[in-house]
């Protein structure tokens, strides 16, 4: 799951804080990430990216309900940011809530049609639902955007193999 944010309009000190929080989260230093979130945004942040990061930290701590609550709240606070539904798509998928995953995944690709990761996340949901034609279409959309995007190749390979298209699937897998 990525926590790269739409922070271009944010003041530079805030971007630096978010960068530090992201670095802690990605290294698994969840206490440090959470401490910085609380220090700079309080115990009930209302900045959409801070709320989203809090959701990612909750997810990494195994607190699925809290993660969902926070990540859904980030979308309420900033419904135009594609990152939030993109990441929430993956959470719903991992929880087996495929209809919700498709809904937010489609929203992410509407908001950011040139984001290959959004297309791959949606491909993975369709794969899990065994809607292999849609899975392939989403993986191919990601690869149309970035021919070297490894997650797109992997998603395409999985779908091809399950479809029985072994020569293509194994080639793609390599």
DAFENJO-V575189 format. One record per residue. N is the residue number from 0. OMEGA is omega in degrees with one decimal (NA if undefined). Layout:
n = <N | N>
omega = <OMEGA | OMEGA>
This chain:
n = <0 | 1 | 2 | 3 | 4 | 5 | 6 | 7 | 8 | 9 | 10 | 11 | 12 | 13 | 14 | 15 | 16 | 17 | 18 | 19 | 20 | 21 | 22 | 23 | 24 | 25 | 26 | 27 | 28 | 29 | 30 | 31 | 32 | 33 | 34 | 35 | 36 | 37 | 38 | 39 | 40 | 41 | 42 | 43 | 44 | 45 | 46 | 47 | 48 | 49 | 50 | 51 | 52 | 53 | 54 | 55 | 56 | 57 | 58 | 59 | 60 | 61 | 62 | 63 | 64 | 65 | 66 | 67 | 68 | 69 | 70 | 71 | 72 | 73 | 74 | 75 | 76 | 77 | 78 | 79 | 80 | 81 | 82 | 83 | 84 | 85 | 86 | 87 | 88 | 89 | 90 | 91 | 92 | 93 | 94 | 95 | 96 | 97 | 98 | 99 | 100 | 101 | 102 | 103 | 104 | 105 | 106 | 107 | 108 | 109 | 110 | 111 | 112 | 113 | 114 | 115 | 116 | 117 | 118 | 119 | 120 | 121 | 122 | 123 | 124 | 125 | 126 | 127 | 128 | 129 | 130 | 131 | 132 | 133 | 134 | 135 | 136 | 137 | 138 | 139 | 140 | 141 | 142 | 143 | 144 | 145 | 146 | 147 | 148 | 149 | 150 | 151 | 152 | 153 | 154 | 155 | 156 | 157 | 158 | 159 | 160 | 161 | 162 | 163 | 164 | 165 | 166 | 167 | 168 | 169 | 170 | 171 | 172 | 173>
omega = <-177.6 | 177.2 | 176.7 | -170.0 | 171.7 | -171.5 | -175.3 | -177.1 | -177.6 | 174.6 | -174.8 | 176.5 | 179.0 | 176.6 | 179.3 | 177.9 | 179.4 | 178.5 | 178.8 | 178.9 | 178.1 | -179.1 | 177.5 | -178.6 | -176.8 | 175.7 | -179.5 | 178.7 | -171.5 | 177.3 | 179.6 | 178.3 | -179.4 | 178.9 | 178.1 | 177.1 | -179.3 | -179.9 | -173.8 | -174.1 | 179.2 | -175.5 | 177.7 | -174.3 | 176.0 | 173.8 | -173.1 | -179.2 | 176.3 | 177.3 | -179.6 | 177.6 | 176.4 | 176.6 | 178.3 | 178.2 | 178.0 | 178.5 | -179.5 | 176.8 | 179.8 | -179.0 | -172.0 | -177.6 | 178.7 | 177.9 | 178.8 | -179.2 | -177.6 | -177.4 | 174.1 | 178.1 | 179.2 | 177.3 | 176.3 | -177.8 | -179.8 | -175.3 | -179.1 | -179.0 | -176.7 | -178.1 | -173.7 | 176.2 | 177.6 | -179.9 | 179.1 | 175.4 | -179.0 | 178.9 | 178.0 | 179.1 | -179.0 | 178.0 | 179.7 | 178.3 | -169.0 | 179.5 | 177.6 | 179.8 | 178.6 | -178.0 | -178.9 | 176.7 | 176.3 | 177.2 | 179.1 | -179.8 | 173.5 | -177.9 | -177.0 | -176.5 | -179.4 | 178.6 | -177.4 | -179.4 | 177.2 | 178.9 | 178.6 | 178.2 | 178.5 | 176.1 | -178.2 | 177.2 | 179.8 | 176.5 | -179.8 | 177.1 | -176.3 | 170.9 | -167.7 | 176.6 | 178.5 | 178.1 | 178.5 | -179.1 | 179.8 | 177.9 | 179.6 | 175.2 | 177.6 | -178.3 | 173.5 | 179.6 | -178.0 | -175.4 | -179.2 | -175.9 | -174.0 | 178.8 | 176.5 | 177.6 | -179.2 | 179.7 | 178.1 | -179.9 | -179.9 | -178.7 | 178.6 | -179.7 | 179.6 | 177.1 | -178.9 | 178.7 | -167.6 | -178.7 | 178.5 | -176.5 | -179.8 | 176.2 | 179.4 | -179.1 | 179.7 | NA>
